[in-house]
């Protein structure tokens, strides 16, 4: 009879088990655990910033490793806290995981899609941390790839946060694909009767003597007649590589300022102002 009564007596419900897991001590441990995760990632970023200042030529590799370690810490640390601190029963864990997956699938489908997209970005690598990219009408440097979004710093020093999902479904152009150097295009407009050969000689001299140019890659020029301000002009386009993407605008400004001065001294005709 005792055994029958024991079998017939109802055990604790799943709700009671769930409420029992979240006692004040457990909640305190969870908060402490998440704080430690955040602190470790913060110190990791500071350490990587110091390494990048010490080894600037390796900053892309350092940023990529920091992103990968940060991903692993957040995913692994959260899983450990749930299983190791809460210690849910196996049946409850399976039931809760199934219910949570369905609920989150509807309520947080965009966030979940961005999380999955973040993992895809990490392995597919259409761009890397440190790349100069064009996304829609936004141009700048990738400064972080997180679980949910990509942070991009524009040349005006604005930080733009874009959900990871958009990078999976829309086109993005990378100017350097993990390399330190990158092509910089600069346009000059000349009158139709200008001495194009002399203008090109001056531009080549200006470019190869710039302290920002990467001379291991070629300097090229293209010529084209275009319509500008309702008049036909010659567009002389220079293509040179900057030694570090951070000096992109510095190289462009250096070429433009020095070339403008030398064009004036050499009498190179520019399009008339109308």
Secondary structure, 3 states (H helix, E strand, C coil): CHHHHHHHCCCCCHHHHHHHHCCHHHHHHHHHHHHHHHHHHHHHHHHHHHHHHHCHHHHHHHHHHHHHHHHHHHHHHHHHHHHHHHCCCHHHHHHHHHHHHHHHHHHCHHHHHHHHHHHHHHHHCCCCCCCEEEECCEEEEEEEECCCEEEEEECCCCEEEEEHHHHHHCCCEECCCCCCCEEEEEEEEECCCCCHHHHHHHHHHHHHCCCCECCCCCCEEEEEEEEECCEEEEEEEEEEEECCHHHHHHHHHHHHHHHHHHHHHHCCCCCCCC
